[in-house]
Amino acid sequence: MKKIYTAILLSAALFTFVSGQSDILIPVSTHNTDLIFKVGNDHRLYQVYYGPKLLQTPDSKRFPRPVHLAYVTSGTDNLFEPAVRITHNDGNPSLELNYVSHQTEKTDENVTNTHIRLKDPQHPVEVILHFKAFARENVMEQWVEIVHQEKKPVTVYNYASSLLHFDAPKYWLTQFHGDWAEEMKMQENELTSGIKILDSKLGARAHMYQTPVFFLSLNEKSGENSGELIAGTLGWSGNFRFLFEVDEKNSLRVISGINPFASEYLLQPGKSFVTPPFIFTYSAQGKGYASRNLHRWAMNYGIMDGKESRLTLLNNWETTYFDFNEEKLTALLDDTKKMGLDLFLLDDGWFANKYPRNNDRAGLGDWQENKTKLPNGVGFLVKEAEKRAVKFGIWIEPEMVNPKSELYETHPDWVLKLPNRPEHYFRNQLVLDLINPEVQDFVYNLVDGMLTRFPGLAFFKWDCNRMMTNTYSVYLKDRQSHVYVDYVNGLYRVLDRLRQKYPHVPMMLCSGGGGRVDYGAMRYFTEFWASDDTDPVERIYIQWGYSYFFPALSVCNHVTSWGKQSVKFRTDVAMMGKMGFDIQVNEFNEKELAFCQEAVKNYKRLSEVIWRGDLYRLVSPYEENRAVLMYVSPGKDKALLFSYTMNIRYGENFNNARLQGLDATRTYAVQEINQFPGTMSLYPTKRLYTGDYLMNVGLNVTSFQPLTSSVIEITAE
Ligand code: DGJ
């Protein structure tokens, strides 16, 4: 939560107080988009426009009778879902919000902040709507601050981050749902009258079934390059809710924010409730343009060290699980080196002594090296890695505990659980109560302690393998409805502290696969683990799904032995994002090893294009038995194309893929890379084509053999 704004914004002196209010228009603009508010004759604030940038901000009289309240309240004349609902300390359940003032300030040439202050005419309650507009990226953030000066606390039941209104003949909603090992399945449906909700009530690992992202297409379904839509996501790592309500006039309200489910908040006088940001972009050119907007925004603003490079790695989870010792690990360090990878990542199982972590039933929470497996400790391994000039990273799951652990024995009151019911486990573990400052210190000290003891430690994988059930915080006492919100704030407090002291240590966000992927957490993390499902065919769909909202450098893909496909196919699939390996390198035959070493070299040589290039999804796996996508460098001088054939039906034909994003007037050399030794290539040597040819005639890039792939490098002459 953006507490820092509180002090600034409550100082009335900074605001522009305005009389003659009904003429006021407040535009929030990026290079290509306008979102415009108007103060009505009734002093309320209305949204009057959201769409492509207007050549001129219209005269306010152009919007004579605005109808869409910017932030709809409850308890007076509103008949539909409110954005905010409050009960005052005297029990009065109504809220009205009138415009008071607004302020716009440019923080630099790209970012403009707008703050609109609203106030109830009867009660000392204020709501401040905050907008941050990123001009070049065409992305906006909206969040809300609620504050009051009543004598006693008020109860806030609903506190959306954003409310947007749309008027179109039809609305199509694209959502991304799933489960463990089947994340990000895309579904698109027409919205009909009434309410459709996408939400989570899972607390921790909150996005296990539903990722907090959506596309809303207006008029008709949008394609990759056509159609009008918004892409939206919430920067919040807990319960979220996107609510879409189509009313009797076919108008649509989109209300986005923390899920108010079981989360009414008692707000003390003078204290601010600050919501997380709703992050959204508008596109009149389909989903591809929206994704590229979000990717650029993410790299510039949304992700920890989004402009920096990432480390390739060898992980040991799927190769050893809990069964390893120093000898095995040092051999894996050798493999890391042999493969040309940057870092070795030691996964789960390295800790706990009284209840050794030899499976997932014990030891979680006891973060001391297991003396049997690691008699010389983590420090020894860090040094061994240094000797080989590779870096060393480590897995932790600091928010959780096994009941069979010393931590639980010492601090039974540190877990979230109902006092009067049997403990309920998921993966044999419980969630620690991160609302309790002592627990926050414990988690902070764990990471801080490790980085202090082992200064060479270069990477963390931060896991979170269960949701909340039987949710009850001993620490919160009679404020149990704060638990879901305060938990996430507790987590952010720890991460804030860690990032103050260690601003750049790369950290992978993991949550039993991709169970916690959002831009609230990504402010602290450099990347995320997309799914435990590493079967490359499944993975194409999962990575495709994430690619709509998250840039390639943040999506961790590992080459493993799930699936029976060739090492080439698995590697080519992993290479479209942040590549790593989690496979028995010592079981590779000579050709496989040579191929992987070459692929790692290619990846390093071309990673700037993958990480920072513009993504064009050319052929969707949801439409054909293949997937084709490409990245184009910002200067259009280098591109990399990935083509995957999942299956081929009798008589099926794959047309040329028409490339996108190149310069039509330039000549490009096209050559296949990542060739498996001894195999035929589509483009074995450089062939020259004009950008115009590549984008209009296209290239034959897809093999007709199931489970094959090609990676094609395209270089401007
Ligand atoms: C779940 C993660 O998704 C896996 O990658 C692995 O780290 C295991 N947890 C370890 O317990």
Residues whose N, C-alpha, C, O or C-beta is under 5 A from the ligand:
A	BS01	DGJ	W317 D347 D348 D463 C510 G512 G513 D532
